[in-house]
Amino acid sequence: MTFIFEVLLYLASGSFYWWWTQNLAFFGLAPNFIFAAALSAAILAGPVKAVAWGFFLGLYADMLGVSVLGGYALTYSVMAYAVYVVKRHFDMDSFFSQLVAALSLSWLSMLFYQCLGLVFLGLRPAGIKIFLAEPFLNALAVPVVFQVFYRLKRRLDIL
């Protein structure tokens, strides 16, 4: 039964991100709720489940985009593993830790993804507006998504 709830949470995360970007984007900017869901799952779940969540959320992000196929899947999988390594040394459940992790990992993930695009497809870098604004939007979204995931974990025993 928990597998069904996890699939529903996965689908809800992706659908909510798509809906938000279609209806509530402000000047073409929106928080990356797929990133927030991958980071929250990485904080809450064990190492295998965290990497799996990162991979499948990354595949969903790859399906929404048109550039490097599998780039987001690799990026979010590496991010989930890095969070697993870091959370053994730091308290990732606190609000401040989540803000710092979201801000720094947003920039690192964007740089990693841009490097993948540059190496494999010769793509030009993302705009400066996205690079400067999206990490702050993600930092605001991660604690909210974390609280939703945390309550679902306690109530339904998922993640």
N, C-alpha and C positions, 0 to 999 in steps of 0.2 A: 504494500500500500504506500510506503514511503517513496518508492520509485515513481509512482504515478504523481504524487504531490511534487516531487522534484522536477518531473517533466513539465507539469503545469506551471511551476514557478519559473522554469527556463523560458517557456513560451510567453508567460506574462511579462517577464523582463524584456524580452526582445520586442514584444508588441507595444509595451509602454514606451520604449525608446523610439520606435518607429512613429507612434502616434504623437509623441512630444515634438519630435523634429519636424513633423508635417504640420502641426497646428500651433505650436508655441515657440518656435524659434524666433529669436530677437536679433535682427540684423544678421541673419544667417548663422547665429551661434546658439547652441543648446548644450546642456550638460550631456556627457556621454554616459547614459545609464547602463549600457552594456559594460563599460569599463568599471563603473561603480558596482555592478552586480558581480563581476569577476573578482574585484578586490574584496568585496564583502564575503564572498564564498571562500576566498583564499584565507581570510582571517578566521572564519568560523569552522571550516571543514579541516579534515586531515589532509596529509600531503597528496594522496592519490586522488581523492575526490576533488580537491582544490584545483589540481592540474587538469582534471577532466572537465570541470566547470569552466576553467579558463579556455581550454581548447574548444569546447562546443559553443561558448559565447563568442569566441573569436571567429569560429566558422559562420555564425549568424551574422556578425559584423562584416565578414568577407562577402557573404551573399548580398548584403545591402550595398556594397561598394563595387567599383569596377576596376580596381587596380590589382595589386599583387594578391593572387588567390592563395590563401593560406597564410598570408602575412600577419593578419590579426590573430589567427589561431596560434601561430608560433609566439607572437608577442605576448599574448595573454597567458599562454602556458608558461613561458619563462618568468613572467611577472608573478604568477601564482607560486611557482617554486621559490622565487626570491623572497616572497612574503613568508612562506613556510620557514625558510632559513632565518629570516629576521625576527619572526614572532617568537622564536625560542629565547631571544635575548631582550626583547622589548615587549611592553604591554600594548598590544594593538587594539585592545577593547576601549581604550580611552578616547575621548573626543579629539583631543589635541594630537594624539598619535595618528588618528585616522586622517585629520586634516593635513598633517605633514606628509604622511605616506601617499595620500591622494595627489597632493601637489607635486611631489618629487617623482612619483611613479608615472604621473601623466606626462610630464616632460620627458622622462626616460623612455616611456613607451612610444611617444610620438617620434622621438629621435631614432629609436630602434626601427620603427616601421618605415620612416623616411629613408634610412640607410638601406633597408631591404629593397625598397622601391628603386633607389638609386643604383644599387648593385645589379638587380635582376632586370629592371625595365628601363633604367635611365630616366626615371620620372623627375620632374622638377619638385622642389620642396613645397610644403604647404605654406599657405599665406601667413604673414606675421600676425594677423588678427587672430587666427585660430591658435597659433603657438602661444600667444600672450594671454588670451582670454579663456580658452577652454580648460586649462588646468585649474583655474580659480573656480569655474563653474563646477568642475568635477569635485573639487574639494568641498564645495557646499552640498553636493548631491550624495557623496559617499556616506556621511553619518546618517542621513535619512534612510538610504537603502540598507545600511548596516542594521539599523534598528528594526526595519521590517523583516529582514532575514533572521535577525536574532530572535524576534518574537515568534516567527514561524518555526524556527529550530526548537524553541522551548515548547511550543504548543503541539506541533505535529511530528517532532523528532526527525526532521529532515536536515540535510547537510551534515 
